[in-house]
Amino acid sequence: MFAPQPKVTGAGSALSLLELIFHSTVRAVRKSHRNPIIGLLINMLQAILFVSVFFVMFAVLNLRSSAVRGDFLLYMISGIFLFMTHTKALGAVVGAEGPASPMMLHARMNTIVSIASAALSSLYIQVLSVIVILTLYYTMWQPFVIERPVAAFSMLLLSWFSGVAVGLVFLAIKPWFPGFVGIAATVYARANMIASGKMVLANTLPPKMLAMFWWNPLFHTIDQSRGFVFINYNPHNSSLMYPIYFSLAFIMIGLMGEFYSRSHASASWGAAR
């Protein structure tokens, strides 16, 4: 009880925080399903189902000619994977444990650790799903070539980061308007089915239609990723910097809102609302 407390350096504190985030991330990954392999298979099944539905839709409507020249399935995958990564990151952050959660009663635990672990667990599952599905497609279906794989993967990370940013803003509002946030997050995710532009090429859109998509950071990351995946596509109507500026702005707004909500946290919130 009266034993002297050892001095903790800045580096030691940072390592301790990283260790806590790691263990919280493992807990968040296992929270979706007790068996992490089953959780991964469920996520892969969702991605495969998305690809299958859009593949059939394009075949029935004869829209394959509107896609970029190259592997058509890779064209669809490049949009659907980024859409799922963005949406899953948003949902994970919105569902992260808030300041009134019983987990916050444990020493060293705080909302930043909860948010970081939720976001990283989502990224881990999505990246693992992408690697497994692309490997299976390459080995069991047909070989393909990604022109700039590192740059294309960076667009996946940027889609995840923008999803975290939007989710953080929703999370900051959630303690005050939980019902509204639940509806708004669902509407945003459903709207991105179309507004993400995952099934269209920005270069082929007229100015009036382009204005309907341009606000969405996911639209830019998907279009830019196709410029890195395919050698014969050069995106002109999307920006690489817009999703970065958008995400940084929303991260700052979300962190300020989360700090304000945390400072007014009350254990009676759940009962009062």
LOLUM-708318 format. One record per atom (N, C-alpha, C, O, CB): residue in one letter; x, y, z. Coordinates in steps of 0.2 Angstrom, whole numbers, plus 2048, in hexadecimal, padded with zeros to 3 digits. Last residue first. Glycine has a CB too. Layout:
! LOLUM-708318
AXYZ;...
This chain:
! LOLUM-708318
R760829799;R75E829792;R75C82278F;R75A822789;R76582B78E;A7628267A6;A75F82C7A4;A75C82C79D;A75782F79B;A7638327A6;A76A81A7A6;A76381A7A9;A75F8207A7;A75981F7A6;A7648197B0;G77681E79F;G77281979C;G76B81979F;G76681779B;G77581279E;W77A8297A8;W77882A7A1;W77382579E;W76E82679B;W77E82B79D;S77F8267B4;S7788267B4;S7758287AD;S76F8287AB;S77482B7B9;A78C8297B4;A78A8227B4;A7838217B3;A78081C7B2;A78C81E7BB;S7928357A9;S78E8337AF;S78C82C7AF;S78982A7A9;S7888387B0;A79D8417A2;A79A83A7A2;A7978397A9;A79983C7AE;A7A08357A1;H7A384D79E;H79C84D7A1;H7998467A2;H7938467A3;H79885179D;S7AF849799;S7AF84D79F;S7A884E7A2;S7A88507A8;S7B285479D;R7AA84278E;R7AD83E793;R7AD842799;R7AD84079F;R7B483C791;S7A684C785;S7A1847788;S7A484478E;S7A0842793;S79F842782;Y7B2853783;Y7AC856786;Y7A7851789;Y7A585278F;Y7A985B781;F7B984877C;F7BB84B783;F7B684F787;F7B684E78D;F7C1850781;E7B1847771;E7B1841776;E7B484477D;E7B2841782;E7B683C773;G7B285376B;G7AC85176D;G7AC84C772;G7A884C777;G7A784F767;M7C0852768;M7BE85876C;M7B785676F;M7B6857775;M7BD85E768;L7C0847760;L7C4847766;L7C184C76B;L7C184B771;L7CB847764;G7B884C755;G7B6846759;G7B9846760;G7B6844765;G7B7840755;I7C0856750;I7B9857752;I7B7852757;I7B485375C;I7B485874C;M7CB84E74C;M7CC854751;M7C5855754;M7C485675A;M7CF85A74E;I7C5845743;I7C9843749;I7C984874E;I7C8847754;I7D0840747;F7C184E739;F7BC84B73D;F7BF848743;F7BC847748;F7B8846739;A7CD853734;A7C9858737;A7C385473B;A7C2856741;A7C585B731;L7D3847730;L7D684A735;L7D184F738;L7D285073E;L7DC84E732;S7C9844725;S7CA83F72B;S7CE843731;S7CC842737;S7CF839729;F7CB84E71C;F7C584D71F;F7C5849726;F7C284A72B;F7C084971A;Y7D884D719;Y7D685371C;Y7D0852720;Y7CF854725;Y7D6859717;I7D7840712;I7DC841718;I7DA84771C;I7DA847722;I7E3842715;P7CE842708;P7CC83D70E;P7D183E714;P7CF83D71A;P7CC83670C;Y7D684C700;Y7CF84D703;Y7CD848709;Y7CC84B70F;Y7CA84D6FE;M7E18466FA;M7E284A700;M7DB84B704;M7DB84C70A;M7E58516FF;L7DD8406EE;L7E083C6F3;L7E18406FA;L7E183C6FF;L7E783A6F1;S7CD8426E6;S7D38456E9;S7D68406EE;S7D383D6F2;S7D284C6EC;S7C68406D6;S7C783F6DD;S7CD8416DF;S7D28426DC;S7C68376DF;N7C78406C8;N7C18446CB;N7C18426D3;N7BC8436D6;N7BB8426C8;H7D18396C3;H7D18406C2;H7CC8446C6;H7CD8496C8;H7D08426BB;P7DA82A6C4;P7D582E6C7;P7D68356C6;P7DB8386C8;P7D482C6CE;N7DE81F6B7;N7E18256BB;N7DC82A6BD;N7D882D6B9;N7E68296B6;Y7E180F6B3;Y7DC8146B5;Y7DF8196B9;Y7E38186BE;Y7D78106BA;N7E98056AF;N7E68096AA;N7E080D6AC;N7DC8106A8;N7E38046A4;I7ED7FE6BA;I7F28026B6;I7EF8066B1;I7F280C6B0;I7F77FD6B3;F7E57FD6C9;F7E57FC6C2;F7E98006BE;F7EA8066C0;F7DE7FD6BF;V7E88016D6;V7E77FA6D5;V7E87F86CD;V7EB7F46CB;V7E07F76D7;F7E880F6D6;F7EE80B6D9;F7EE8036D7;F7F38006D6;F7EF80C6E0;G7DC8126D2;G7E18156CF;G7E88116D0;G7EC8116CC;G7E281C6D0;R7D580C6DC;R7D48096D6;R7DA80C6D1;R7DC8096CC;R7CD80B6D3;S7D78156E7;S7DA80E6E7;S7DA80B6E0;S7DE8076DF;S7D680A6EC;Q7D08216E3;Q7D78216E3;Q7DA81A6E3;Q7E08196E0;Q7DA8256E8;D7C381C6E5;D7C581E6DE;D7CD81E6DD;D7D081C6D8;D7C28246DC;I7C38196F3;I7C28146EE;I7C48166E7;I7C88116E4;I7BA8126EE;T7C68266F8;T7CB8216F9;T7CA81B6F4;T7CF8186F2;T7CA81E700;H7BB82D6F3;H7C282F6F1;H7C782A6F2;H7CB8286EE;H7C48366F5;F7B08276FA;F7B08286F3;F7B78296F0;F7B98266EB;F7AB82D6F0;L7B482A707;L7B4823705;L7B48236FD;L7B781E6FA;L7AF81F707;P7B1837709;P7B8835709;P7B982E706;P7BE82D703;P7BB836710;N7A4840700;N7A683A704;N7AD838703;N7AF8366FE;N7A1834701;W7A284A6F8;W7A284C6FF;W7A5846703;W7A8846708;W79C84E702;W7A08456EB;W7A68486EC;W7A78496F4;W7AD8496F6;W7A784E6E9;F7938406E7;F79883B6EA;F79E83F6ED;F7A183C6F2;F79B8366E5;M78C84A6E1;M7898466E6;M78E8416EA;M78C83F6EF;M7838416E2;A79584F6D8;A7938536DE;A79084F6E3;A7908516E9;A78F8596DC;L7948466CE;L79A8466D1;L79984A6D8;L79C8486DD;L7A08496CD;M7888496C8;M7888436CC;M78E8436D0;M78E8406D6;M78883D6C7;K78C8556C1;K7868556C6;K78684F6CA;K78584F6D0;K77F8556C2;P7978516B9;P7988556BF;P7928556C3;P7938566CA;P79985C6BC;P79683F6B5;P7958466B4;P79684A6BA;P7958486BF;P78F8476B0;L7A38326B7;L79D8366BA;L79C83D6B7;L7A18406B7;L79D8366C2;T7AE82C6B4;T7A882B6AF;T7A282F6B1;T79D82F6AE;T7A78246AE;N7B782D6BE;N7B98306B8;N7B38306B3;N7B38346AE;N7BF82D6B5;A7B28256C8;A7B182D6C9;A7B38306C2;A7B08356C1;A7B682F6CE;L7A98176C5;L7AF81A6C4;L7AE8226C4;L7AA8246C1;L7B38186BE;V79F80D6D1;V7A08126CB;V7A78156CB;V7AB8146D0;V79B8186CC;M79E8066DC;M79C8036D6;M79C8076D0;M79A8056CB;M7958006D7;K7A180E6E7;K7A58096E6;K7A38056DF;K7A78016DD;K7A48046EC;G79B81A6EB;G79D81A6E4;G7A28146E3;G7A68146DE;G7A18206E3;S79681E6F8;S79D81C6F7;S7A081B6F0;S7A681C6EF;S79F8156FB;A78981F6F6;A78D8256F6;A7948246F6;A7988286F4;A78B8296FC;I7848126F7;I7838156F1;I78881B6F1;I78C81C6EC;I77C8186EF;M78780E704;M7868096FF;M78680C6F8;M7898096F3;M780805700;N78681970C;N78D818708;N78D812703;N791811700;N79281670E;A77A818711;A77B81D70C;A78181C708;A78281D702;A77B82470E;R77C80F71B;R77880D716;R779812710;R77980F70A;R77180D718;A785817724;A787810721;A78380E71B;A78680C716;A78780B726;Y77B821727;Y782823723;Y78581C720;Y78781D71A;Y787826728;V77181A72D;V77081D727;V77681F723;V77681E71D;V76C824729;T779816739;T776811734;T77481472D;T776811728;T76F80E737;A77C82273F;A78181D73C;A77F818737;A782817733;A78481A742;A76F827741;A77382A73D;A77982673A;A77B826734;A776830740;I76A81D74B;I76781E744;I76B82173F;I76C81F739;I760822745;G77381F755;G772818752;G76F81974C;G771815747;G76E814757;V77282D758;V77882A755;V777823752;V77A82274D;V77D82A75B;F76582E75D;F766831757;F76D82E754;F76D82D74D;F767838758;G766826769;G762824764;G76382775D;G763824758;G75B826766;P77082E770;P77282776E;P76D825769;P76F821764;P771823774;F77583C773;F77083A76E;F77183376C;F772832766;F76F83F768;W78083C77C;W77B84177C;W77483F778;W76F84177A;W77D84877A;P788832779;P786832780;P780837780;P77C836785;P78B834784;K78B83476A;K78782F76D;K78482F774;K77F82E775;K78B82876C;I79483E766;I78D840767;I78983B76B;I78483C76E;I78A841760;A7A0836766;A7A083C76A;A79883F76B;A797841771;A7A4842767;L79C82D75C;L79D82B763;L79D830768;L79A83076D;L7A4827763;F79C835750;F796832753;F79683075A;F79283075E;F79482C74E;V7AA838750;V7A583D751;V79E83A753;V79B83D758;V7A484174A;L7AF82B74E;L7B182E754;L7AC834755;L7AA83675B;L7B8831754;G7AA827741;G7A7824747;G7A982774E;G7A5827752;G7AA81D747;V7B283073A;V7AB83173A;V7A882D740;V7A3830743;V7A782E733;A7BF82A73D;A7BD83173E;A7B683273E;A7B4836743;A7C0835738;V7BD81C738;V7BE81E740;V7BD825741;V7BA826746;V7C681C741;G7BC81F72B;G7B681C72E;G7B781D736;G7B281E739;G7B681472D;S7C8824728;S7C3828727;S7BD82572B;S7B982972E;S7C1829720;F7D081872B;F7D181E72F;F7CB82372E;F7C9826733;F7D882272C;W7CB810720;W7CA80E727;W7CB81472C;W7C7815730;W7CF80972A;S7D0817715;S7C9815716;S7C781471D;S7C2816720;S7C6810711;L7DD816718;L7DA81C718;L7D381C719;L7CF82071C;L7DC820712;L7DF808716;L7E180B71D;L7DD81271D;L7DB814723;L7E880C71E;L7DC808708;L7D980470D;L7D9806714;L7D4807718;L7DB7FC70D;M7E780F704;M7E0812703;M7DB80E707;M7D681170A;M7DE8116FC;S7F1807706;S7F180D70A;S7EA811709;S7E881470E;S7F6812708;F7F07FD6FD;F7EE7FC704;F7EE802708;F7EA80270D;F7F47F7706;A7F48056F1;A7ED8026F2;A7EB8016F9;A7E58026FB;A7EC7FC6ED;A8018066F5;A7FD80C6F4;A7F580A6F5;A7F180E6F8;A7FE8106EE;V8057F96F4;V8067FD6FA;V8018036FA;V7FE8046FF;V80D7FF6FB;P8027F56E6;P7FE7F26EC;P7FF7F66F3;P7FA7F66F7;P8017EB6ED;R7FF7FA6D8;R8037FD6DE;R8007FB6E4;R7FC7FE6E7;R8038056DD;E7F97F06D0;E7FE7F46CD;E8037F76D3;E8097F76D3;E7FC7FA6C9;I7F67E06D2;I7F47E66D5;I7FA7EB6D4;I8007EA6D6;I7F37E66DD;V7F17D36C8;V7F67D76CA;V7F37DE6CD;V7EF7E16C9;V7FA7D96C3;F7EC7C26CA;F7EA7C96C9;F7F07CD6CB;F7F57CA6CE;F7E47CB6CC;P7E67B16C6;P7EB7B66C9;P7EA7BD6C7;P7E67BE6C1;P7F27B46C6;Q7D77AA6CB;Q7DB7AC6C6;Q7E07B16C9;Q7DF7B56CD;Q7D77AF6C0;W7D37A06D6;W7CF7A26D0;W7D37A46CB;W7D47A16C6;W7CB7A86D3;M7DC79C6E0;M7D77976DE;M7D37996D8;M7CF7956D4;M7D27966E3;T7E57A66E2;T7E879F6E1;T7E279A6DE;T7E47956DB;T7EA79C6E8;Y7DE7B26E2;Y7E47B16DE;Y7E67AA6DD;Y7E87A86D7;Y7EA7B56E1;Y7D47AF6EB;Y7D27B16E5;Y7D87B06E0;Y7D77AE6DA;Y7D07B86E4;L7DC7AD6F7;L7D77A86F4;L7D67A96ED;L7D67A46E9;L7D17A76F8;T7E17BA6F8;T7E67B46F7;T7E27AE6F4;T7E47AB6F0;T7E97B26FE;L7D67C16FA;L7DA7C36F4;L7DF7BD6F3;L7E07BB6ED;L7DE7C96F5;I7D27BC707;I7CD7BC701;I7D17BD6FA;I7D07B96F5;I7C87C1701;V7DD7BE70F;V7DA7B870E;V7D67B7708;V7D77B3704;V7D67B5714;I7DE7CD70F;I7E37C870D;I7E17C170B;I7E37BE706;I7E87C8713;V7D17D0714;V7D37D270D;V7D97CE70B;V7D97CB705;V7D67DA70D;S7D17CB721;S7CC7C971C;S7CE7CA715;S7CE7C6710;S7C57CC71D;L7DB7D3726;L7DC7CC726;L7D77C9721;L7D97C471D;L7DB7C872D;V7D57DF725;V7DB7DE722;V7DC7D7721;V7DE7D471C;V7E17E1726;Q7CA7DD72E;Q7C97DF727;Q7CF7DE723;Q7CF7DB71D;Q7C77E7726;I7D07DA73A;I7CB7D6737;I7CA7D7730;I7CA7D272C;I7C47D673A;Y7D77E673D;Y7DA7E073D;Y7D67DB739;Y7D87D7735;Y7DC7DD744;L7CD7F073D;L7D27F0738;L7D67E9737;L7D77E7732;L7D87F6739;S7C67ED749;S7C37ED742;S7C87ED73D;S7C77E9738;S7BF7F3742;S7D07EE752;S7CE7E8751;S7CA7E774B;S7CA7E2747;S7C97E6757;L7D37FC751;L7D87F874F;L7D57F074E;L7D77ED749;L7DE7F8754;A7C6801756;A7C980374F;A7CE7FE74D;A7CD7FC747;A7CB80A74F;A7C77FC763;A7C17FB75F;A7C37FC758;A7C17F8753;A7BB7FF761;S7D3802768;S7D27FB768;S7CC7F9763;S7CD7F475F;S7D17F776F;A7CF810768;A7D580D764;A7D4805763;A7D680375E;A7DC80F767;I7C5810771;I7C481276A;I7C980F766;I7C880C760;I7C481A769;S7CB80C77D;S7C580877A;S7C480A773;S7C280576F;S7BF80A77E;V7D581577E;V7D780E77E;V7D180A77B;V7D2806776;V7D980B784;I7CC820780;I7D182077B;I7D3819779;I7D4817773;I7D782577C;T7C681E78C;T7C281D786;T7C781D780;T7C581A77B;T7BD823786;N7D0813797;N7CD819795;N7C981978E;N7CA81478B;N7D281F795;M7D880A7A4;M7D480A79E;M7D081179D;M7CF8147A2;M7CE80479F;R7DF80B7AF;R7E380C7A9;R7DE80C7A3;R7E080E79D;R7E88077A8;A7D48017B9;A7DA8067B8;A7DD8067B1;A7DD8007AE;A7DF8047BE;H7C38017B5;H7C97FD7B5;H7CF8027B5;H7CE8077B1;H7CA7F87B0;L7B88087B1;L7B98087B8;L7C08057B9;L7C38057BF;L7B48057BC;M7B58077A4;M7B980D7A6;M7BB80D7AD;M7BF8117AF;M7B58137A4;M7AD7FC7A3;M7B47FB7A2;M7B88007A4;M7BE8007A5;M7B57F979A;P7A08017A5;P7A37FE7AB;P7AB7FD7A9;P7AE7FD7AE;P7A07F87AC;S79E81179C;S79F80A79C;S7A28077A2;S7A780A7A5;S7A2808796;A79F81F79B;A79A81C7A0;A79A8147A0;A7978117A4;A79381E79F;P7A782178F;P7A9823796;P7A582079C;P7A78207A1;P7A982B797;G7A4813785;G7A481A786;G7A781B78D;G7A9816791;G79E81D785;E7AA80677A;E7A8808780;E7A980F782;E7AF812781;E7AB803785;A7A5807768;A7AA80776E;A7A7809774;A7A280D775;A7B080B76C;G79C80975E;G79A804763;G79F803769;G79E7FF76D;G7997FD760;V7A3812756;V79C814759;V79A80F75F;V797811764;V797814754;V7AD809752;V7AF80F756;V7A881275A;V7A8813760;V7B2815752;A7A780074A;A7AB7FE750;A7AC804755;A7AB80375B;A7B17FB74E;G7A1807740;G79C804745;G7A080274B;G79D802751;G79A7FE742;L7AC80C73A;L7A781173C;L7A380D742;L7A2810747;L7A3814737;A7B2800735;A7B680473A;A7B180973D;A7B180A744;A7BB808736;K7A87FC72D;K7AA7F8733;K7AD7FC738;K7AC7FB73E;K7AE7F1731;T7A9805723;T7A3804726;T7A480172D;T7A1802732;T79E801722;H7B680471E;H7B480A720;H7AE809725;H7AE80C72A;H7B280F71A;T7B67F671A;T7BB7F971F;T7B97FF722;T7B9800728;T7C27FA71B;M7AC7F7710;M7AB7F3716;M7B07F571B;M7AE7F5721;M7AC7EB715;F7B27FF706;F7AC801709;F7AB7FD710;F7A9800715;F7A67FF704;L7BD7F8703;L7BE7FE706;L7B8800709;L7B880470F;L7C1803701;F7B77EC6FD;F7BB7EC703;F7BC7F2707;F7BC7F370D;F7C27E9701;I7B07F26F2;I7AC7EF6F8;I7B17EE6FE;I7AE7EF704;I7AA7E86F6;G7BA7F66EA;G7B57FB6EC;G7B27F86F3;G7B17FC6F8;G7B07FC6E7;S7C27EC6E7;S7C57F26E9;S7C07F76EC;S7C27FB6F0;S7C97F56E3;I7B97E26E2;I7BC7E16E9;I7BF7E86EB;I7BE7E96F1;I7C17DC6E8;M7B67E76D5;M7B17E76DA;M7B47E76E1;M7B17EA6E6;M7AC7E26D9;Y7C27E56CF;Y7BF7EC6CF;Y7BA7EC6D5;Y7BA7F16D8;Y7BC7EE6C8;L7C47D86D0;L7C87DC6D4;L7C67E36D5;L7C77E76DA;L7CF7DC6D1;L7BA7D46C7;L7B97D26CE;L7BE7D76D3;L7BC7D86D8;L7BB7CB6CF;F7C07D96BB;F7BA7DC6BD;F7B97DA6C5;F7B67DF6C9;F7B47D96B9;D7D07DE6B7;D7CC7D86BA;D7C67DB6BE;D7C67DF6C2;D7D17D56C0;G7CE7EA6AA;G7D27E66AE;G7CD7E06B1;G7C87DF6AF;G7D57EA6B4;R7C77FA6A8;R7CA7F46A5;R7CF7F06A9;R7D37F36AC;R7CE7F669E;V7BA7FE6B4;V7C17FF6B1;V7C37F96AD;V7C17F36AF;V7C68016B6;A7A97FD6AF;A7AE7FC6B3;A7B57FD6B0;A7B57FE6AA;A7AE7F56B6;S79F7FD6A5;S7A08036A9;S7A68036AD;S7A88086B0;S79A8056AC;S79D7F06A1;S7A17F469C;S7A27FB6A0;S7A77FF69D;S79D7F5696;R7957EA6AA;R79C7E96AB;R7A07ED6A6;R7A67EF6A8;R79D7E26A9;L7877EB6AA;L78B7F16AC;L7937F06AC;L7967F46AE;L7897F46B3;N77C7E26A9;N7817E36A4;N7857EA6A4;N7857EE6A0;N77D7E369D;L7747DF6B3;L7727E56B0;L7777E76AA;L7777EC6A7;L7737EB6B5;V7797D26B6;V7727D36B4;V7717D96B0;V76E7D96AB;V76E7D26BA;A7867D66BA;A7867D16B4;A77E7D26B1;A77D7D26AB;A7877CA6B6;F7847DE6C5;F7877E16BF;F7867DC6B9;F7867DF6B3;F78F7E26C0;M77E7D56CD;M77A7DB6CB;M77E7DE6C5;M77A7E06C0;M77A7E06D1;V7887CB6CF;V7827C96CC;V77E7CF6C9;V77C7CF6C4;V77E7C56D0;F7917D46D6;F7937D16D0;F78D7CE6CC;F78D7CF6C6;F7987CA6D1;F78A7D76E1;F78C7DD6DC;F78E7DA6D6;F78D7DC6D0;F7917E16DF;V78A7CB6E7;V7837CE6E6;V7857D36E0;V7817D46DC;V7817D26EC;S7977C76E9;S7937C36E5;S78D7C76E3;S78B7C66DD;S7917BD6E9;V79C7D16F2;V79F7D16EB;V79A7CD6E7;V7997CF6E1;V7A67CE6EB;F7947CF6FD;F7947D56FA;F7967D56F3;F7937D76EE;F7987DA6FE;L7997C2700;L7927C36FE;L7917C96FB;L78D7CA6F6;L78D7C2705;I7A67C4703;I7A47C06FE;I79D7C16FB;I79C7C16F5;I7A67B96FF;A7A47CC70F;A7A77CF709;A7A57CB703;A7A47CE6FE;A7AF7CF70A;Q79D7C2717;Q79A7C9716;Q79D7CC70F;Q7997CE70B;Q79A7CD71B;L7A87B9718;L7A17B7715;L79D7BD713;L79A7BD70E;L79D7B371A;M7B17C0720;M7B27BE719;M7AC7BC715;M7AB7BE70F;M7B77B8719;N7AA7C172C;N7AB7C7728;N7AD7C5721;N7AB7C971D;N7B17CA72C;I7A97B372F;I7A37B772E;I7A47BD72A;I7A17BF726;I7A07B8735;L7B77B0730;L7B37AD72B;L7AD7B172A;L7AA7B1724;L7B27A672D;L7BA7B873C;L7BD7B9735;L7B97B7730;L7B87BA72B;L7C47B7735;G7B27B1745;G7B17B8744;G7B47BA73D;G7B17BE73A;G7B47BC74A;I7B87A5745;I7B27A5743;I7B07AC741;I7AC7AE73C;I7AD7A2748;I7C57A874A;I7C57A6744;I7BE7A6741;I7BD7A873B;I7C779E743;P7C27AC757;P7C47B1753;P7C47AF74B;P7C37B3747;P7CB7B4754;N7B47A7761;N7B97A475D;N7BB7A9757;N7B77AB753;N7B779E759;R7AB7B0766;R7B07AD76A;R7B67AA767;R7BB7A9769;R7AC7A876F;H7A97C075D;H7A87B875D;H7AD7B5762;H7B37B7762;H7A87B5756;S7AB7CD761;S7A77CB75C;S7A57C475B;S79F7C275A;S7AA7CE755;K7B57CC76B;K7AE7CD76D;K7A97CC768;K7A47CA769;K7AE7D576F;R7C27CA765;R7BE7C4768;R7B77C576A;R7B37C176B;R7C27C176E;V7C57D7763;V7C47D275D;V7C07CC75F;V7BC7CA75B;V7CB7D075B;A7C57DD770;A7C07DF76B;A7BF7DA765;A7BA7D9762;A7C27E6768;R7D07D6775;R7C97D5778;R7C47D7773;R7BF7D4773;R7C97D977F;V7DA7DB76D;V7D97D476D;V7D27D2770;V7CE7CE76D;V7DE7D0771;T7D97E8771;T7D77E776A;T7D67DF769;T7D17DD766;T7DD7E9766;S7DD7E877E;S7D67EA77D;S7D47E8776;S7CE7E6774;S7D57F177E;H7EA7E477C;H7E67DF77F;H7DF7E177E;H7DA7DD77E;H7E87DF787;F7EF7F0775;F7EF7E9772;F7EA7E4775;F7E77E1772;F7F67E7773;I7EC7FA77F;I7E97FA778;I7E97F3775;I7E47F1772;I7EB800774;L7F67F6788;L7EF7F678A;L7EA7F6784;L7E57F2783;L7ED7FC78E;E8027F8781;E8007F1783;E7F97F1785;E7F57EC783;E8047EF789;L80180677F;L801801779;L7FF7FA77B;L7FB7F7778;L807802776;L80280A78D;L7FC80B789;L7FB807783;L7F6804781;L7FC813787;S80F80578F;S80A802793;S803804790;S7FF7FF790;S80A80679A;L81680D786;L816806785;L811803789;L80D7FE787;L81D803787;A81481A78C;A812818785;A811811784;A80C80E781;A81681C780;S81B818798;S813819798;S810818791;S80B815791;S81282079A;G828816794;G824811797;G81D812797;G81980D797;G82781079E;A82A82378E;A82A81D78A;A82781778D;A82381378A;A83181B788;G82982B79A;G82482C794;G824826790;G81F82478D;G826832791;T82B8217A9;T82D8257A4;T82882679E;T82382279E;T8348237A1;V82681F7B9;V82481D7B2;V8268237AD;V8248287AE;V81D81C7B2;K82D81A7C8;K82C8207C3;K82B81C7BD;K82E8187BB;K8338247C3;P8248107D4;P82A8117CF;P8288177CA;P8228187C8;P82C80B7CC;Q81E8157E4;Q81D8137DD;Q8228157D8;Q82681A7D9;Q8168187DB;P82280D7F3;P8238127EE;P8228107E7;P82380A7E5;P82B8147EF;A8158067FD;A81B8057F9;A81C80A7F4;A81780D7F1;A81A7FE7F5;F80A806804;F80E80C805;F81580B801;F81980F802;F80F80E80C;M8047FA800;M800800800;M804806800;M80380B7FC;M7FB800806;
